[in-house]
Amino acid sequence: ANANFKKGLTCFRSAIRIDPRHYNAWYGLGTIYLRQEKFQLAEYHFRRALTINVQSSVLYCYLGMALHSLARNQEALVLLQTAIDSDPKNPLAKFQKASVLMSEERHQEALRELEALKDCAPREASVFFLMGKIYKKLNMDSKALVNFSIALDLKPPTTDMNIIKSAIEKLTVSEESDGEEL
């Protein structure tokens, strides 16, 4: 993976040397740094891309993701909302906004965002999984279980499937131990 990142960095830097206003190259560098968890570098490159293309909902979304990773959640929410306003069908921006809201423990707002997203992306397991996590935090175990089960039924990637199965198992174990205490 590091070799691919190095190749990508080289290509994007070459593109910027040729054309400093190549916003896709700035975005590409930001994406690499985001994946490498170099969030300040990612922020810098996404901001540079946005100075060139202020209309891109994708750039606002990715900058919001970088800021969320830097624990700058209020700034992230503003940028994610800008992304949603400029492209209401951008599912990534809605999902990321819900994730930030959840991390801020604004669960009802996160659920509203996810309900809207569910209409746009009805077969996206991560939406139902996040809804399940929120319902679990709200002690609404039956709704959590329903959403975890839907997420599992949507055939997510194997790693996600294992995480979902683990969440279901923890939920059912806690329900069983609650029943024993009665």
N, C-alpha and C positions, 0 to 999 in steps of 0.2 A: 504494500500500500504506500509506503514512504517513497518508493521509486516513482510510482504514478503521481504522487503529490509533487515531487521534484520536477518531473516532466511537465506537469500542468503549470507549476510556478514559472518555469522557464518560458513556456509558450505564451502565457498571459503577459509576462514582463516584456517579451519581444513585441507583442501586439501593442502594448502601451508605448514602447519606444518609437514604434512606427506611427502610431496615432494616439496621442495622450487623451483624446476624447472618446476612446473606445470603451464605452460603459460596460459592455459585456466582459471585457478583460478585467476591469476593476471588480465587477461582480464575481467573476471566476476566482480571482485572488481572495476575495472575501469569503467565498464558499469554502475554499481550501483551508483558510485559517479557521473558519468556524468548525470544520470537521476535525482539525488538529487541536481544537479547544484553545486557540490563541484568539480569545474573544476581543481584545482591544485592537489587534491588527485587523480582525474581521470588521469591527465597527468602522475603523478608518477607511477601509477599502469600499465598504458599502456606502459610506457617506460620500466618498469621491464619485462613485457611480451615480448617486442620486443628484449630485451637482450637474451632471451631464444629462440625465434622463429623470426629470422630476415627476413624470407621469406614471412610472412603473410601480404597480402594486407589489410586484415580486420583490423589488428592492426595498420598499418600505417594510415588507414582511420580514425579510432576512435581517435587516438592520434591527427590527424589533426583537428578533430571536437572539441576536448577539447581545443586545442590551439586557434582555431577560437573563441571559447566562452571566452577565456581569452584575446581577441583582439590582438593576435599574428598572424596576418593574413599571413605575408610573410612566417613564419615557417610552418603554416598550409598548404599553397599552395605547398610548397616543399614536405611535407609529403603526401599530397593528390596526387600529381603527381607521387610520388614513388609508391603509391598504384595502380594507374592507369597503370603505366609502368609494374608493376609486375603481374597485372591481368587486361588486357584491357577490360574485360567483367564485371568488378565490377561496377554496376550502382550506388551504394551508393557513392563511391569515386568521380565519375563524377558529381553527383548531388551536393555533398558537395563542390566540387571545384567551380562549377558554383555559388553556394550560396556565397562563400567567394569572388569570383570575383565581384559579384553584390554588395556586401557590400563595396567593394573597388571602386565602380563606374566604373568598367572596363566592361561595358555592352556588347560591341561587343564580347569580349572574352568569357563572360558568355554565350551569345547566341550561339556561336560556340560550346561550350561544351554541351549545352542543345540540339542542333541539332543532335550532335553525339549520345547523350544519347537517344534521341527520337527513333533512329533506334534500340537501344538495348531494350528499355522499351516503346513500342508504346502505351501501355494502362495505363500509370502511370499519373494520374491526376496532381500530384505535379509538374511534369516536365512542363506541359502546363501552369499551374498556375504561376510558376516562370517566364516562357517566357512572359506571359501576363503582369506580374508586370514590367519586364524589358522594354517591348514595351511601357507601360504606362509612365515609367520614360523618355523614349526617345520621348515622345509625338506622338507616332504612335498608336493612339487610335483604329483605325480599326483593326490593327494586334493584339492589346491587347484584344479587344473584341472577336476576333476569337479564340484566345488561351484560354481565360477565358471560352468561351462557350464549347470548346472541353473538357476542364478540367471538366466542369459540366456534360457533356454528358457521361463521363467515370465513373459516379456513385461513387464519392469519399465518404469517411465516412461522416456522418451527420455534424460533426463539421467543416470539411473542406468544405462541400457543402455550409454551411452558410457563411463562409469567402469568397468563390468564388462568391456567389450571392451578397454579400455586395460590392465586388470589381466591379462587373458588374453594379450594381446600381449606385455606385459613378461615374463610367465611363459614363454611359448614362445620368446621371444628369448633369455632367460637359459638355457633348456634347450639351444637350438641352439648357443650359444657355449660351453656346458659340453661339448657333444659334440665341438666342433672342437678343444678342448684335449687330448683324448685322443690 
